[in-house]
Amino acid sequence: MVSGASIAGPALAHWLHRRGANVTVVEQAPGLRPGGQAVDARGVAKEVIRRMGLDATVRAACTNTQGAYSVDADGNVLETYRAEDDGGDGYVSEIEILRGDLAQILYDDTSPHAEYLFGDRIAGLTQDEDGVDVVLASGVRRRFDLVIGADGLHSALREMVFGPREEFVRHLGLVLAFFTVPNEFGLDGWMYDHQEAGRWAGLRPVPDPSRAIAMLSFPAADFAIDHRDVAAQKQLLHEQMTGFGWETPRILAHVDDSPDFYLDQVAQVVMEDWSRGRVGLLGDAAFSASPMSGAGTGLALVGAYLLAGELAAAGWDAEAGFAAYRERMRDYVDANQEIGRMHVDMLTGSDPAPEDLDMEAMTALVERAVNGPELPEYP
């Protein structure tokens, strides 16, 4: 059983099926959630998409963002980044797709082979050396060989099996919001962003030219608002971003009528181990690097490939399979989490000046984060 039907869960369902497993995916939401932020695939993640046989489908659904402009408060361009920079793996990735569109592609790919249970969740489980007995909130009781939590930063399964979220979730001192707005800003395939004194505002295009995605962030030493309390989140955003320059007032005017408003702390999940017995974790539930790493999708896709491959290679021995998965993923996770922390420090002004950075070490770090682990050719 896989808990979570966003990116990591369906990607894992794909590879588990390819390795010979029968898969059930349970998702608390009543259906797939459309829209959401634009997510990127770089380096090794692009190779996973190719091996899935989904490269053409994913590229056809990309946002086709040509690049990004950093601007001042008056809209004057300060820096330009192009999608073709760094072989398509730069600040703007050549594979950039809305989270909801990628989730739909993965669902369409796996639904003929995997059982999906929407509007339900794991309410309890007990495990022994041979399997896991699962009780769903609907009352259904099932037994599985393995259970994988791919249910995000606020993973209920992680808390159920591994302990309270406070043990693993590290707030990085930044809050991020994004939501769909009407494209009244004249976006023409380019992303725009403005940064000043720790706060940041951005606009990015989507395939529908009548819409755009707004992104806002601000520093916060702590964050106590429940991730389900949308009204309180909107109030906080207004309080923190009112008075910020550039297009921010026009963006804030659409907060209350946005169809897909999202706000949360920028946080990482730091765990020594991602498994306990026959229960494992994947994606943000296991090793969130935060949205500021730009690597959440890559970590989910690569992790799914390696987790399914190593479990199958170990003859479905949970201890051996989970250990090999952890060994292959650890450096990739560590590199992307370091980049996520550095990006937050840059936005909040606590990062060293660019001239003080060790550029050789920075280049090596980026290579680890983009190129990732070796991908074995599993049978």
Beta strands, then each sheet from edge to edge (+ up, - down):
strand 1: 2-3
strand 2: 24-27
strand 3: 38-41
strand 4: 67-71
strand 5: 77-82
strand 6: 95-98
strand 7: 115-118
strand 8: 122-127
strand 9: 132-136
strand 10: 141-144
strand 11: 147-149
strand 12: 169-182
strand 13: 190-196
strand 14: 199-205
strand 15: 211-219
strand 16: 262-269
strand 17: 275-276
strand 18: 279-281
sheet 1: 7+ 2+ 1+ 11+ 18+ 17-
sheet 2: 3+ 6-
sheet 3: 5+ 4- 13- 14+ 15- 12+ 16-
sheet 4: 8+ 9- 10+
end
